[in-house]
Amino acid sequence: MPLSLAQMRRNYTLDGLPDETAPQDPLSLFRQWMQQARETEQAPVEANSMCLATVDAQGRPHCRVLLLKGFSDAGFTFFGHYQSAKGQDLAANPHAAMTFFWPALERQVRIEGQVARLDPRLSDAYFDSRSMASRLGAWASPQSQPLADRAQLEALLAQTAGRFADQLPPRPEHWGGYCLVPERLEFWQGRADRLHDRLDYRLHQGGWTHGRLAP
Ligand SMILES: Cc1cc2nc3c(=O)[nH]c(=O)nc-3n(C[C@H](O)[C@H](O)[C@H](O)COP(=O)(O)O)c2cc1C
């Protein structure tokens, strides 16, 4: 007999986040955790999948899963349709948050900051690295717009494929990258008996400070 949702719980015992080993720079810890997640998370979990939360012009939050496509001191990069719901949210309010959940490692990372569009040349370079099918999809799909039925989407795709029958589709202006510039990162490591570790990094006068939060 399966447990009820209320009875489902695991004790987390894999690792800890001691104060002594907390680095000054949260990016180095993120890099280490992402690398470990890539090595440890089993397919079909994609270590670079995360939940992105945005807030619309009415102050209502919306979140959805996206793939992180890169990160550096400059920020955390993802791609999508600029006129999509998330694109409209970000145009109205650049503040956003992303959450990674790596269950095999009993870890969560939360990142908050402001989002700007990526330099068009970087969006071009990423678009050009995508498969033909993905490129056509970016042209054909009016992301977040209502469709009458599946056939409408397939007709849009067929139309687009005809248009680009003898040329590689360039990046459409309505599609490209975003970069979230972090102001805050929180690293969560599950611990036994719900006494989890939480390291909280905040950007302060151009440098990172960190502290510990109660679980
Ligand atoms: C595993 C996974 C990865 C996804 N990756 C992306 C992505 O990188 N970019 C994107 O625009 N949508 C991606 N999506 C789809 C989004 O979750 C979402 O449906 C889409 O971006 C439209 O969201 P919006 O209407 O809030 O703008 C992904 C969904 C899943 C489940």
The ligand as a Gaussian input file, in Angstrom:
#p B3LYP/6-31G(d) Opt

LIG

0 1
 C       12.975000      20.098000     -18.858000
 C       12.414000      21.342000     -19.498000
 C       13.274000      22.226000     -20.109000
 C       12.782000      23.395000     -20.699000
 N       13.676000      24.295000     -21.238000
 C       13.214000      25.449000     -21.750000
 C       14.130000      26.449000     -22.206000
 O       15.359000      26.321000     -22.096000
 N       13.597000      27.589000     -22.734000
 C       12.258000      27.798000     -22.830000
 O       11.849000      28.854000     -23.322000
 N       11.367000      26.894000     -22.371000
 C       11.811000      25.722000     -21.834000
 N       10.919000      24.797000     -21.337000
 C        9.474000      25.096000     -21.435000
 C        9.071000      26.049000     -20.308000
 O        8.894000      25.327000     -19.095000
 C        7.792000      26.859000     -20.615000
 O        6.755000      25.976000     -20.983000
 C        8.006000      27.868000     -21.766000
 O        9.242000      28.562000     -21.630000
 C        6.866000      28.881000     -21.799000
 O        6.798000      29.524000     -20.549000
 P        6.085000      30.967000     -20.407000
 O        4.766000      30.842000     -21.102000
 O        5.968000      31.173000     -18.942000
 O        7.011000      31.971000     -21.079000
 C       11.386000      23.645000     -20.705000
 C       10.524000      22.752000     -20.072000
 C       11.030000      21.620000     -19.460000
 C       10.089000      20.706000     -18.740000

